[in-house]
Amino acid sequence: MKVNKRGVLAAGAIAIVSTLTLAGCSAGTSGGSSSGGDDSGSLTVWVDAERVDALQGAADAYQDKTGVKVELVGKSVDDMKDDFIQQVPTGKGPDIVMGAHDWLGELSTNGVVAPIELGDSSEDYLPVALQAATYDGTVYMLPYAVENIAVLRNADLVPQPATSFDDMVSKRKFVVEQGTEGNPYHLYPFQTAFGAPVFGTDDSGSYDPSDLQLGSEGGFAFADWLGAQGAAGTLNTDVDGEIAKQQFLDGTAAFWLTGPWNVGAATDAGINVAIDPIPSPTGQTASPFAGVKGFFVSAESKNKVAANDFLVNYIGTEDVQLELFKAGNVLPALTAAADSAASDPIIAGFQAVGADAVPMPAIPAMGAVWQYWGVAEAAIINGADPKATWQKLVDDVTAAIK
């Protein structure tokens, strides 16, 4: 495989790594292991069980090059984060864990992750991926995939993309997942088009929990718009994910705001799918959230040098990131790999929309937002007073953060 020559560790450092006494561990049947064990020259990596095969080549190549064994342990994504947080302080767990960038606030607060040194290779990643991998100005994650929503259009029913939100809903029916408790994740592009992000950012580009932007003038304008769309029937809390999908699959709706995880269902149904930018209700850019996946190094790993080297110089290469892409069909985080994957027009469409995406906030204060956000939006869609309901949302979130 190709080694990333721009990684922070020079080629000579690889030879040094292979001579270090690096305390590692082998996984038990439960996936647990001790980072402080007696095995030397090894790394234990917890990964999504569906991606073990995609990473085996990198693990084998690293062992062949350095003599450091890389043991891949398939884990359920449902358990991985909690198991990692619980095991690291005890000196157990892996050297490296695969996960999502929005784990970062919790991982950092619990002190279970170590910084990653990307060096010059930081320039090789999509900007949104690098931003998501950074917390309080420090990189803690080696990103491998970026995921965001976009508009799926039935190109047989509507041959050309919509030029605005109003143009879209005037052409054919539009659906977006909501449900009785709302779904602010899917509505966020429209909120940003009103100039109302959840949080502002500090000088490092990190989200600032003290700068809540929900209560800005744009936030209240967005609330008024939500109420109008609910009254017009364009947004409907009776439409959950399954109903939205079915209406697009049966041709009732020609536009569907969703993510790459639903493309397969549409193409399997024989729909001629095009991926469009999210049409703005204001003329300003509609920026969706980006979710970024990657790898974290345990704060208690005795193998941090080798772990950093393996991530930067092996996982951070085009061929490995393309193998991960094949396993999950999610846009790679490495720019060269993303551009290669975008030879598929579906992937290219999501990449184009993702250029305007912003990382989902990983700061702990975001939990207070999720607690109240969707319920408030659903109430407004269902006819509650937009100003009063939005003000209560702002007040509730502010109190919860404090």
N, C-alpha and C positions, 0 to 999 in steps of 0.2 A: 504493500500500500504506500501511498505518498505521505511523507511526513511534512508537517507545516514548518517550513524553514523560518517563518517570521515569528515563531513562538518565543516566549520570554526566555526559555532555557536554550542555550546554545547546544550544538551537537555534542560538544565535549561534556556537557552536563549529563547527557544520557549515559555516557560511560561511567560517570561518577555515581549516578543513581544505582547502577547495577552492582556497585561495590559497597554501597551503604548497608548497614544492618537495619533493615526496615521491618519493624514488627508488624506482622499481618495476622490473618486468621482465615480459617476455612469455615464455611457456613454450615450450620446444622440444618435439620429438616425444617425448622421454623424460619430459617433465614437469619437467625441471630448469630452474631460472632463477636469476638473480642478484638478491638483495635489495639489492645495492649498485650496481645498474646505473644507466644514465643517463636512463631514462624517468622522467618526473615525473608525479605525479597518478595513480598506478595501484597496484592491489593484486593479487597473485597468490594464489589460494586453491586448495590441493589438497583435493579431495573424493573420496569414494567415487564411482566412475564411475556408479553407479546413482542417485545423488542430484543430479547436475548439473542436470537439468531442474527439480527441485524448488527449486533455489536461484537459477535464472536470473532470475526476477522480482525478487528482492531485489537482485541484482547490477545489473540494469538500473535499478531505482528509485534505487539509491544513486548511480549515475553521473548520472542525470537531475537529482538533487537537488544534488549536490556537484561534479560534473565529474570526480570521481575514478573512473577505469575499474577495474572488478573483473573480472579474468579467472579463470574457473573452469577448473581442470585436472582432468579425471577420472583417478583413479589406482586401482590395485588395492589393496585393503585389506591384502593380504598383504605388500606392499612398502613401504607408505607410511611406517610408523614408522621403519624402518631407513634408508630413503632420507632422511628428514627429519633424523635424528640425524647422518648422515654429511655432509649438504650444508650444514647451518646453520653449522658452525664455519668453513667455507671461504668464507662470504659468499654462498653460493648457496642454492637452495631457495625456498620460498614465504614470503609474509608471514604466511599463516594456513594451518593444517592441520587437517583433520577427524580425530578419533580417539577413543579410549576412555579413560575416566578412569584405568584401571589402567596406562596408559602413564606416568602422572605421575611415579612414582618414578624411572624410567629417564630421562625427559626432564629432570627437575629435576637429577638427578645429573650429567647431561651438560651442563647449563647452556644448553639450547637453547630454553627457553621464557621468555616475559616475563609478569609479572603482568597481570591484567585488572581494570580498575576498573568494577565493576558499579554502584556508588553505591546509590541507593534501590531500584533495580530488583532487587537481591538478594532483596527481600521477595516478589518475584513468582514465585519458583521453588519447586518441591517441595522440602521440607527435605532429603531424601536426595540430591537432585540437587546442591544447593548444597554439602552436606557432601562429596560426592564430587569436586566441582570445586576443593576447597580442600586445599592441601598445606602443612603446617607453618604453618597460620594465614593463608596467602595464597591468594587465588583465582587460578588459572592457566587455567581453562577456562570457556568459555561453554557451558553444557549445553543439549542439545536433545532428548534422549530418555533414558528410564529403562526398564530391562528386568529382570524378575525371574521366578522360577518360581512356580507355583501348582499346585493339584490340578485336573486335568481330570477331570470326572465324566460318565459316560454317564447322562444324566438319564432315559433310558428304562428302564435297568436298575436304577438307584437314584434314586428321585425326590427324596430329601432329602439335604442335606449330612451328613457324619459329624460327630459332636460331639467326637470324640477319635480318636487314632490307633487305640486298641483297638476302638472302635466301627467305624471304617472297615474294618479288616481282618476284622472279624467279619461284615460285610455281604457283600462280594464281594472278588474278588482285586484287589490293589494292585500296581502295577509302578513301578519307578524305575530309571533307567539306572545300571548299575554297571560291570561288565566286570572282567577279571582283575586290573587294577591299581586297582580301586575308582573312586569318583567322589565325592570329598568336597564338591564344589560342590553336588551334589544332596542330600547328607545334612546339609548345614550347618544347615538349619532345625531338625532334630531335635537337633543338638548344642547350638544356642543355647537350646533349650527346657530343657536341663539346666544352664543358666547357665555355659556354657563357650565364650565367644568365643575366637577365635584370639589376639587381642591386646587389652589394655586400651587406654584412651585417656588423653591428657594433658588439661590444663586447656583447651586450645583445641579439644578434640574430635577431634584427630588421633590415629591409631593410634600407640602407643608400642612400638617394637620391644624395649625392655628389659622390657616387662611381658607376657611370654608367659603366656596363660591356659589353654593346652592342659593343663597339669599341675595344674589346680585340681581340687578334689573333684568338681565337676561334670563335668570331662573324664573322670575314671575311671568315674563313674556312667554317662556316655554310652557308654563302652567296654563296660561290662557289658551295657547294653541292646543294643548292636550284636551282641554274642555271642549273646544270647537270640534276637534276630530272625533271625540266621543259622541257629541251631539249629532254629527254627520254620519256616524256609523263606520267611519274609516278605521277607527281603533275600537276594539270590542273585547272586554274581559271574558266573554264566553268562548273566545278563540284561544284554546291552549295549543301546545306544540303539535299534538296529533291532529287536531282539527285543521290547523294551518297547513300541515303537510298534505292531508287528504284533499283539501280544496285546491292546492296547487297540482297534485297528481291527477285529479279528475278534470282539470281544466276550468274549474270555476274561477280560480284566480290565475292571473298571468304573471304576477309579481309576488315574490316571497322573500322577505328579509330573514336570512338565516346564515348558517355557517357551512363550511366544507363537509361537516359530518352528515349533511342531508343531501349532498349532491348525488351520491350513489343511488338513493331511492328514486330520485327524479330521472336519472339516466336509465335506470333499470325499467322504469315505467315507459320508456320510449320517448321521453320529452326532449326536444331540442333545446338544451339549456345554454343560455348565455349568462355571463357574470358581469353585472353592471356596477358602477359607482352608486353609492347611496344618495338618492336625489335630495337636495336640501330644500327645506321649507322657507329659507330666508335668503338664499343666494350665497351665504357663507358656507365654508366647508363643513360637511357632516363627518365627524371623526368618530369611528367606532372604537371600542376597547380592543386592545391586542392582548392575547394571552400567550405567554412565551414559556416554552418548556426547556429544561436544561439539566445540568448536573451540579451538585453541591459537594464540597469537601467537608468531612466531619472535623469539628474543632478539636476532637480528641484523637484523631488519626496520628499514628506514629510515622505515617508514610506520606506526609504532606508534599514533600518534594516530588516523589514519584507520582502521587495523585495529580498534582498540578501539571506535571510533564505529560502524563497520559491524556488528560483532558485537552490541554492546549495543542499538543503536537499530534494527537491521534484522533480523538473525537472531533476536534476542530479542523478537520480536513474535508475537502469536497467529497471524496469518495465515501467516507463514513457517514457524512450527513445525508448523502443521497441514499445510502442503504437504510438509514432511519426514515427518510421520506418514503421509500418504497414500502416500509412496514406500516406507516401510519397515514400516508398521503397528505401530510401537513407541510406547508411551505418551510424549507430549511431556513435556519437563521443565518448561516454563512452566505454572504452575497453571491459568491460564485456558484454555490450549490443551488441557491434560490433561482438564479438566472437559468441554470440548466434545467431545473424542474419546470420552469415557466415556458418551456417549449410546448407544454400542454396548455391550450387556451383557457381551460378552467382554472388552473393554477395561476396563470398569468393574470386572470381577472381578479383573483383574491389578492395577489401581490400588489396590483395597482391600487386597489382599495386600501390595502394595508399600509401603503406609503403615507396615508393620512391618519393612520391609527395612532392611538396613545396607549401606553401600558395601563392595564387595570391597576389602580393603586394597591400596593402591597402593605401599606402602613397599617398598624393595628387600629387606627381610628376609622378605617373603612368599615369595620364591623358594625359600628354605630350607624353608618349610613345605610347599609343593607337592611338593618333591622326595621327601618321606617320608610324607606324610599319607595319600594314597590307598592306597598299598601296605600301610600298617599297618591301615587300616580293612578292606581286603579280607582280610587275614590273619585278623583277628578274626571277620569274618563266616564265614570258612571253618573256624573252630574253634580258632584259636590262643588262648592264654591272654590274656584281655582286659587284665588288670592289667600283666603283664609286657610285652606288645606295646605298650600305650599308653605305658608308662614309657620304653621304648626310643625310641618316636616323640619324646617330650618331650626325651630326652637328645640324640638325633640333631639335632633342630631347634635346640636350645640351643647345641650345639657348632658347628653350621653358621653360626648368626648371629654368634657370637663370632669 
